[in-house]
Amino acid sequence: MQVGRVVGTVVATRKSLSLVGKKLLVVKPLNCPPDKVLSIVAVDTVGAGIGDTVLIVTGSGARASDNLDSASVDAAIVGIVDSMEVADNGS
């Protein structure tokens, strides 16, 4: 599971039938260096929006969420983060 921030949306009028009616969002993982443009397109299963901090699952875990077992999905948003605390590891 990863934590990321929703930075955009994807509109695909032609897509697999298993994705019809699913919202696709662009998520930038929080552990991504600021100078990198790495982003993930994820199926939204919780009603997230731009600016939200979210939990993302990838691989088979993404297909296990929200009845996506037959979908061509590699990433899914499964939670919206209310708060987060990260301990300083001293490095």
Residue pairs with C-beta under 8 A, 6 or more apart in sequence:
1 55
1 56
1 57
1 61
1 78
2 29
2 30
2 31
2 55
2 56
2 57
2 58
3 29
3 30
3 31
3 53
3 54
3 55
3 56
3 81
3 84
4 27
4 28
4 29
4 30
4 40
4 53
4 54
4 56
5 27
5 28
5 30
5 51
5 52
5 53
5 54
6 25
6 26
6 27
6 48
6 49
6 50
6 51
6 52
6 54
6 77
7 26
7 27
7 28
7 39
7 50
8 25
8 26
8 39
8 50
9 23
9 24
9 25
9 26
9 50
10 24
10 25
10 26
10 41
11 24
12 19
12 24
16 71
16 72
18 68
18 70
18 71
18 72
18 73
19 43
19 71
19 72
19 73
22 43
22 44
22 71
23 43
23 44
24 41
24 42
24 43
24 44
25 41
25 42
25 44
25 48
25 50
25 77
26 39
26 40
26 41
27 39
27 40
27 41
27 42
27 54
27 56
27 75
27 77
28 38
28 39
28 40
29 38
29 40
29 56
30 53
32 38
40 56
40 58
40 75
41 75
42 54
42 56
42 62
42 75
42 76
42 77
43 62
43 66
43 68
43 71
43 73
43 75
43 76
43 77
44 76
44 77
45 65
45 66
45 68
45 76
45 77
45 78
46 54
46 77
46 78
46 79
46 80
47 80
48 54
48 77
48 80
52 80
52 81
53 80
53 81
53 84
54 77
54 79
54 80
54 81
55 77
55 78
55 79
55 80
55 81
56 75
56 76
56 77
56 78
57 64
57 65
57 75
57 76
57 78
58 74
58 75
58 76
59 74
61 76
62 68
62 73
62 74
62 75
62 76
63 69
63 70
63 71
63 73
63 76
65 76
65 78
66 76
66 78
68 76
